[in-house]
């Protein structure tokens, strides 16, 4: 499949997945967010911190309570800061809702010191957003490329876990050479599901 065909196929998947997320009732989304927060705390208890996390936007699974739950459990939580130019994400420590300020793309980000892109290399667990993942660990993001540039900096034995709805694990997604595989998926129903080649990155 050519690069153009892969991109077109990815966009078809994105359209369908976003529509399905938006169709979820608010009460169901909230219940799943609570389950995801609890699952994240259980997972982080096995890895320790720092934990690189993120704040969901729009219909993304989860809610800010996931970052709060990790913080309340005693973990150092790092949240992404979108750089002014294309490149890997910057990071800053999350200390609670009052530490946030508006960022680009509708995101909120910590107002504290920027730690630089290499901060992700200190993480013991990396939670990433996305629209779907396949059994090989191929992740479908929104196409911005920030995580594709950041994940190569993650330590070789550190879990990279995508946060999804249970129905968003699929058999196979279109992939490009730069796509960085993830090692697991965190789901509100099934909890942690191990994926693909998770012996290292």
N, C-alpha and C positions, 0 to 999 in steps of 0.2 A: 504494500500500500504506500503510495507516495506521501510526502509530507503534507501536501495540500489536502489529500483525501483523509489523512489521519486527523488533521485539524477540523475538517468538516464533520467527521464522525464524532469527535469530541464535543463539538458545538451542538450536535443533535442530542447527545447524552445530557449535556448541561441544560438544554431547554426543557427536556422531559423531567429531569430530577428537580429542578427549581420549581416547576409547576406542581409536582407531587408534594414537595415540602410546603408550599403555600396553601395547599388544600387541607393540610392537617388542622383539625380543630384546636383552638387555643388551649383548651383544658388538657388535651392529649399531649400537646407540645410541652406544657408546664410539667406534667407528670413525668415525661421522658427526661426533662431537664433535671429534675430532682434525682431520678435514678442515675443519670450520668454523673452528677456531682458525687454521689455516694460511691459509684464505681471508680471514679478518679482517685478519691481518697484511699480506697482499698489498694489500688494499683500503686500509688505513690508510697504507701506504707512498705511495699516490697522493694522499692528502688531507692528511696531517700530523695533528697533534693540536691541542688536546685531543680525546680520543675519549670520548663518553658511551656507556657499555656497561652491562651488568647481569649478575648471576649467575643462571643458570637454576635453577629449582626443579622438583622432581618429574620429569615426563617431558618437560619443555621441551627442545628441541634445543640441543645444545652442552653445555658444562660450564665450571667455573671456569677451566679451562686457557685459554679464550679471553681472559679478562681478564689472566691471567698472561702469555700470549704477547704481547699488546699492550704490557703494562708492560715485559716483557723486551726488546722491540724499541725501547724508549726513548720511548714515547708517554706523555703524561700521561693517565691513565685516571680518569674520573669515574664513580662508581656512584650509583644513586638511593638516596635516603633517603625513606621514606614519611612524609608529614607526619601529625601527630596528628589533624588535621581534613581533610576533603575539600578538595583544591586541587592545584596543580601540585606535582610532586616537588621535593624538596630534593636537593642533590648534595654529595658528599664525595670526596676524592682516595683512590684505591686504591693502596696501597703494598705489597700482598702479603697472603697468607692470614692472617698473624698480626695484621693491622690490623682484622680483621672482628669484629663482635659480632652477637648475635641481634637481629633486628628483627621487625616485625609481619608477619603472613601467612606465616610460615615463611621469611622472607627473612633474609639476612645483609647487613649494611651496614658501611661503614667507620666506625671509631671516632673519626676525626679531625674537625677543625672543619667545621661545616656552611657551605657556600658560598652557600646561598640558591637559590631557583628560577631566578634569572637566570643562573646559571652555565652552563646549557645554551646560552645565547646565544654563549658563547666557543667552543663545540665546532666542530670542522672535519668531524666525522663523528659521526652519532648512530645507534647500534644499538639497536633496540627489539624487545621480545618480542611474541609474538602467536600465534594459532592457525592463521591462514591469511591469504592476501592474494589479490586478484584482479588481472587484467591492467591494470585502471585505477589500481591502487595503493590500493584500499580495503582497509584492514586490519581483521581481526577479532581483538579482544583478549578478555580475560576479563570485561570489563564493569565494571571498577573506575573507569575514567574518568581515571586519573592521567595517562596519556600524552596523552589528548585535551586535557587542560588544560596540559600541558607543551610539546607540539610547536609551538604557535603562537609560542613564544619562540625557536625555532630560526632562525638566519640564513637569508635567502632563497635562497642558492645552496648551502647545506650539504646533503649527501646524508642522507636519513633512510632507513635500511635495516633491514628486518625480517629476523630470523634464523629460518629455517624448515627443515623437511625438503623435499626436492624435490617430493614429491607434494602439498604444501600450497599450491601456486599453483593457483588454480582460475579458471574463466572469469568468474564473477560472484558477488559476495557482496552480501547486503542491506546498505544504507547508510543512515545518518541524517545530517542536516545538520551535526552537530558532528563527524562522523568526519573525522579529519585524514589525507589521503592520504600514502602513503610513496612514495619515488622509486625504490626498488629492494628486491630480496630477496637475501639471502646464503644459499646452499644448499650442502650438503656435496658434491653431485655436480656441479651446473652452475656453482657459484661465484656471481658477481654477475650478477643478471638485472635489467635496467632495466625499470621499469614506468611506464605511464600518462603523466600530465602531469608530467614531471620537469624542466621548464624553470624551475621556481620553485615557491614554496609560497604 
